[in-house]
Amino acid sequence: MTSSGEYTVSETARAAEISRQAYYKWLNRRLSSLREQQEREVLEEIKRIEKRVKSKMLV
């Protein structure tokens, strides 16, 4: 875990039982469908909300 409380790619990949290479391949894949693009947008919004919530918890 990093000093900011986030997990490293290695730790996350190990927990998911995948290789780091598989994670990066997935991360950098081409989005082939509208649904995949929408899912990525939703995921990014979830990450933004999570950051806001965490920053408020630190105050």
A tleap script that builds the chain and sets N, CA, C and O, in Angstrom:
source leaprc.protein.ff14SB
mol = sequence {
  NMET THR SER SER GLY GLU TYR THR VAL SER
  GLU THR ALA ARG ALA ALA GLU ILE SER ARG
  GLN ALA TYR TYR LYS TRP LEU ASN ARG ARG
  LEU SER SER LEU ARG GLU GLN GLN GLU ARG
  GLU VAL LEU GLU GLU ILE LYS ARG ILE GLU
  LYS ARG VAL LYS SER LYS MET LEU CVAL
}
set mol.1.N position { 0.858 -1.174 0.000 }
set mol.1.CA position { 0.000 0.000 0.000 }
set mol.1.C position { 0.901 1.233 0.000 }
set mol.1.O position { 1.937 1.261 0.664 }
set mol.2.N position { 0.492 2.239 -0.749 }
set mol.2.CA position { 1.288 3.459 -0.823 }
set mol.2.C position { 1.037 4.327 0.402 }
set mol.2.O position { 0.123 4.060 1.184 }
set mol.3.N position { 1.842 5.356 0.565 }
set mol.3.CA position { 1.682 6.264 1.704 }
set mol.3.C position { 0.351 7.008 1.657 }
set mol.3.O position { -0.126 7.492 2.683 }
set mol.4.N position { -0.251 7.102 0.470 }
set mol.4.CA position { -1.548 7.781 0.364 }
set mol.4.C position { -2.707 6.834 0.635 }
set mol.4.O position { -3.869 7.230 0.540 }
set mol.5.N position { -2.396 5.570 0.976 }
set mol.5.CA position { -3.441 4.621 1.312 }
set mol.5.C position { -4.014 3.873 0.122 }
set mol.5.O position { -4.997 3.145 0.257 }
set mol.6.N position { -3.404 4.049 -1.045 }
set mol.6.CA position { -3.878 3.361 -2.239 }
set mol.6.C position { -3.040 2.111 -2.475 }
set mol.6.O position { -1.889 2.036 -2.045 }
set mol.7.N position { -3.613 1.146 -3.150 }
set mol.7.CA position { -2.896 -0.080 -3.456 }
set mol.7.C position { -2.081 0.090 -4.731 }
set mol.7.O position { -2.478 0.814 -5.644 }
set mol.8.N position { -0.947 -0.578 -4.781 }
set mol.8.CA position { -0.119 -0.536 -5.978 }
set mol.8.C position { -0.716 -1.444 -7.045 }
set mol.8.O position { -1.577 -2.274 -6.754 }
set mol.9.N position { -0.258 -1.284 -8.266 }
set mol.9.CA position { -0.709 -2.149 -9.357 }
set mol.9.C position { -0.365 -3.599 -9.034 }
set mol.9.O position { -1.178 -4.498 -9.252 }
set mol.10.N position { 0.830 -3.825 -8.519 }
set mol.10.CA position { 1.240 -5.194 -8.185 }
set mol.10.C position { 0.315 -5.821 -7.152 }
set mol.10.O position { -0.093 -6.973 -7.301 }
set mol.11.N position { -0.017 -5.074 -6.109 }
set mol.11.CA position { -0.905 -5.595 -5.066 }
set mol.11.C position { -2.304 -5.873 -5.612 }
set mol.11.O position { -2.914 -6.895 -5.297 }
set mol.12.N position { -2.799 -4.955 -6.430 }
set mol.12.CA position { -4.136 -5.118 -7.002 }
set mol.12.C position { -4.180 -6.313 -7.948 }
set mol.12.O position { -5.124 -7.102 -7.917 }
set mol.13.N position { -3.165 -6.440 -8.780 }
set mol.13.CA position { -3.115 -7.563 -9.717 }
set mol.13.C position { -3.024 -8.883 -8.963 }
set mol.13.O position { -3.687 -9.854 -9.325 }
set mol.14.N position { -2.208 -8.920 -7.920 }
set mol.14.CA position { -2.077 -10.142 -7.126 }
set mol.14.C position { -3.419 -10.510 -6.483 }
set mol.14.O position { -3.794 -11.683 -6.469 }
set mol.15.N position { -4.143 -9.523 -5.954 }
set mol.15.CA position { -5.448 -9.794 -5.339 }
set mol.15.C position { -6.449 -10.307 -6.370 }
set mol.15.O position { -7.302 -11.135 -6.055 }
set mol.16.N position { -6.342 -9.815 -7.594 }
set mol.16.CA position { -7.255 -10.239 -8.669 }
set mol.16.C position { -6.779 -11.522 -9.349 }
set mol.16.O position { -7.446 -12.066 -10.228 }
set mol.17.N position { -5.596 -11.991 -8.912 }
set mol.17.CA position { -4.996 -13.204 -9.474 }
set mol.17.C position { -4.745 -13.086 -10.977 }
set mol.17.O position { -5.021 -14.002 -11.752 }
set mol.18.N position { -4.208 -11.919 -11.360 }
set mol.18.CA position { -3.803 -11.690 -12.746 }
set mol.18.C position { -2.387 -11.112 -12.731 }
set mol.18.O position { -1.909 -10.647 -11.697 }
set mol.19.N position { -1.735 -11.146 -13.869 }
set mol.19.CA position { -0.395 -10.559 -13.947 }
set mol.19.C position { -0.501 -9.050 -14.146 }
set mol.19.O position { -1.528 -8.535 -14.589 }
set mol.20.N position { 0.577 -8.358 -13.810 }
set mol.20.CA position { 0.614 -6.914 -14.075 }
set mol.20.C position { 0.492 -6.658 -15.563 }
set mol.20.O position { -0.153 -5.698 -15.985 }
set mol.21.N position { 1.112 -7.518 -16.359 }
set mol.21.CA position { 1.052 -7.359 -17.810 }
set mol.21.C position { -0.391 -7.457 -18.302 }
set mol.21.O position { -0.806 -6.688 -19.169 }
set mol.22.N position { -1.151 -8.399 -17.754 }
set mol.22.CA position { -2.558 -8.548 -18.147 }
set mol.22.C position { -3.350 -7.300 -17.767 }
set mol.22.O position { -4.217 -6.858 -18.521 }
set mol.23.N position { -3.051 -6.734 -16.599 }
set mol.23.CA position { -3.735 -5.517 -16.176 }
set mol.23.C position { -3.454 -4.375 -17.157 }
set mol.23.O position { -4.375 -3.692 -17.605 }
set mol.24.N position { -2.174 -4.174 -17.486 }
set mol.24.CA position { -1.828 -3.081 -18.396 }
set mol.24.C position { -2.375 -3.317 -19.801 }
set mol.24.O position { -2.755 -2.370 -20.490 }
set mol.25.N position { -2.414 -4.568 -20.219 }
set mol.25.CA position { -3.010 -4.876 -21.524 }
set mol.25.C position { -4.489 -4.496 -21.511 }
set mol.25.O position { -4.987 -3.889 -22.459 }
set mol.26.N position { -5.183 -4.852 -20.444 }
set mol.26.CA position { -6.607 -4.501 -20.313 }
set mol.26.C position { -6.768 -2.977 -20.250 }
set mol.26.O position { -7.641 -2.412 -20.908 }
set mol.27.N position { -5.927 -2.326 -19.463 }
set mol.27.CA position { -6.032 -0.879 -19.275 }
set mol.27.C position { -5.860 -0.124 -20.587 }
set mol.27.O position { -6.530 0.881 -20.823 }
set mol.28.N position { -4.968 -0.605 -21.433 }
set mol.28.CA position { -4.650 0.101 -22.670 }
set mol.28.C position { -5.360 -0.462 -23.900 }
set mol.28.O position { -5.002 -0.129 -25.029 }
set mol.29.N position { -6.351 -1.302 -23.690 }
set mol.29.CA position { -7.057 -1.918 -24.815 }
set mol.29.C position { -7.876 -0.869 -25.570 }
set mol.29.O position { -8.210 0.187 -25.032 }
set mol.30.N position { -8.181 -1.175 -26.784 }
set mol.30.CA position { -9.051 -0.295 -27.573 }
set mol.30.C position { -10.492 -0.558 -27.167 }
set mol.30.O position { -10.902 -1.707 -27.002 }
set mol.31.N position { -11.247 0.502 -27.011 }
set mol.31.CA position { -12.656 0.345 -26.687 }
set mol.31.C position { -13.403 0.081 -27.985 }
set mol.31.O position { -13.440 0.915 -28.889 }
set mol.32.N position { -13.989 -1.091 -28.048 }
set mol.32.CA position { -14.581 -1.494 -29.319 }
set mol.32.C position { -16.086 -1.238 -29.401 }
set mol.32.O position { -16.672 -1.324 -30.480 }
set mol.33.N position { -16.696 -0.931 -28.292 }
set mol.33.CA position { -18.139 -0.734 -28.360 }
set mol.33.C position { -18.563 0.483 -27.543 }
set mol.33.O position { -17.844 0.936 -26.653 }
set mol.34.N position { -19.707 0.982 -27.856 }
set mol.34.CA position { -20.270 2.110 -27.119 }
set mol.34.C position { -20.454 1.731 -25.661 }
set mol.34.O position { -20.210 2.545 -24.770 }
set mol.35.N position { -20.879 0.510 -25.415 }
set mol.35.CA position { -21.086 0.064 -24.034 }
set mol.35.C position { -19.778 0.124 -23.243 }
set mol.35.O position { -19.770 0.589 -22.103 }
set mol.36.N position { -18.693 -0.333 -23.824 }
set mol.36.CA position { -17.409 -0.276 -23.134 }
set mol.36.C position { -17.002 1.169 -22.845 }
set mol.36.O position { -16.466 1.458 -21.776 }
set mol.37.N position { -17.249 2.063 -23.778 }
set mol.37.CA position { -16.928 3.476 -23.563 }
set mol.37.C position { -17.757 4.038 -22.416 }
set mol.37.O position { -17.245 4.779 -21.577 }
set mol.38.N position { -19.040 3.685 -22.383 }
set mol.38.CA position { -19.908 4.160 -21.311 }
set mol.38.C position { -19.467 3.596 -19.968 }
set mol.38.O position { -19.486 4.298 -18.958 }
set mol.39.N position { -19.068 2.324 -19.959 }
set mol.39.CA position { -18.596 1.713 -18.718 }
set mol.39.C position { -17.339 2.411 -18.208 }
set mol.39.O position { -17.186 2.607 -17.002 }
set mol.40.N position { -16.451 2.783 -19.107 }
set mol.40.CA position { -15.238 3.491 -18.698 }
set mol.40.C position { -15.592 4.858 -18.115 }
set mol.40.O position { -15.005 5.271 -17.116 }
set mol.41.N position { -16.538 5.558 -18.722 }
set mol.41.CA position { -16.957 6.857 -18.203 }
set mol.41.C position { -17.563 6.722 -16.810 }
set mol.41.O position { -17.305 7.546 -15.933 }
set mol.42.N position { -18.363 5.689 -16.610 }
set mol.42.CA position { -18.958 5.447 -15.291 }
set mol.42.C position { -17.860 5.152 -14.273 }
set mol.42.O position { -17.894 5.665 -13.155 }
set mol.43.N position { -16.896 4.332 -14.654 }
set mol.43.CA position { -15.794 4.007 -13.763 }
set mol.43.C position { -15.007 5.256 -13.382 }
set mol.43.O position { -14.644 5.422 -12.218 }
set mol.44.N position { -14.744 6.121 -14.329 }
set mol.44.CA position { -14.018 7.357 -14.047 }
set mol.44.C position { -14.813 8.250 -13.094 }
set mol.44.O position { -14.230 8.881 -12.212 }
set mol.45.N position { -16.106 8.309 -13.258 }
set mol.45.CA position { -16.946 9.106 -12.346 }
set mol.45.C position { -16.911 8.514 -10.942 }
set mol.45.O position { -16.849 9.253 -9.960 }
set mol.46.N position { -16.951 7.198 -10.840 }
set mol.46.CA position { -16.862 6.548 -9.534 }
set mol.46.C position { -15.541 6.898 -8.865 }
set mol.46.O position { -15.506 7.177 -7.667 }
set mol.47.N position { -14.461 6.885 -9.627 }
set mol.47.CA position { -13.150 7.238 -9.076 }
set mol.47.C position { -13.129 8.678 -8.591 }
set mol.47.O position { -12.577 8.962 -7.528 }
set mol.48.N position { -13.727 9.600 -9.360 }
set mol.48.CA position { -13.767 11.011 -8.943 }
set mol.48.C position { -14.553 11.165 -7.643 }
set mol.48.O position { -14.139 11.899 -6.746 }
set mol.49.N position { -15.682 10.475 -7.542 }
set mol.49.CA position { -16.503 10.539 -6.328 }
set mol.49.C position { -15.733 9.971 -5.147 }
set mol.49.O position { -15.749 10.543 -4.057 }
set mol.50.N position { -15.060 8.845 -5.362 }
set mol.50.CA position { -14.283 8.223 -4.291 }
set mol.50.C position { -13.208 9.168 -3.772 }
set mol.50.O position { -13.001 9.265 -2.562 }
set mol.51.N position { -12.522 9.865 -4.675 }
set mol.51.CA position { -11.500 10.815 -4.259 }
set mol.51.C position { -12.107 11.947 -3.421 }
set mol.51.O position { -11.540 12.354 -2.407 }
set mol.52.N position { -13.271 12.449 -3.863 }
set mol.52.CA position { -13.923 13.521 -3.099 }
set mol.52.C position { -14.295 13.046 -1.708 }
set mol.52.O position { -14.076 13.757 -0.728 }
set mol.53.N position { -14.850 11.858 -1.616 }
set mol.53.CA position { -15.265 11.319 -0.328 }
set mol.53.C position { -14.055 11.124 0.577 }
set mol.53.O position { -14.091 11.487 1.753 }
set mol.54.N position { -12.981 10.551 0.032 }
set mol.54.CA position { -11.782 10.332 0.833 }
set mol.54.C position { -11.183 11.641 1.312 }
set mol.54.O position { -10.724 11.732 2.451 }
set mol.55.N position { -11.183 12.669 0.447 }
set mol.55.CA position { -10.594 13.948 0.857 }
set mol.55.C position { -11.429 14.598 1.954 }
set mol.55.O position { -10.877 15.277 2.819 }
set mol.56.N position { -12.735 14.407 1.939 }
set mol.56.CA position { -13.586 14.975 3.002 }
set mol.56.C position { -13.391 14.231 4.306 }
set mol.56.O position { -13.535 14.814 5.381 }
set mol.57.N position { -13.063 12.938 4.224 }
set mol.57.CA position { -12.857 12.147 5.426 }
set mol.57.C position { -11.561 12.547 6.130 }
set mol.57.O position { -11.432 12.373 7.342 }
set mol.58.N position { -10.603 13.081 5.373 }
set mol.58.CA position { -9.314 13.482 5.943 }
set mol.58.C position { -9.382 14.827 6.629 }
set mol.58.O position { -8.488 15.174 7.400 }
set mol.59.N position { -10.420 15.584 6.365 }
set mol.59.CA position { -10.536 16.939 6.934 }
set mol.59.C position { -11.011 16.890 8.345 }
set mol.59.O position { -11.166 17.933 8.981 }
savepdb mol mol.pdb
quit
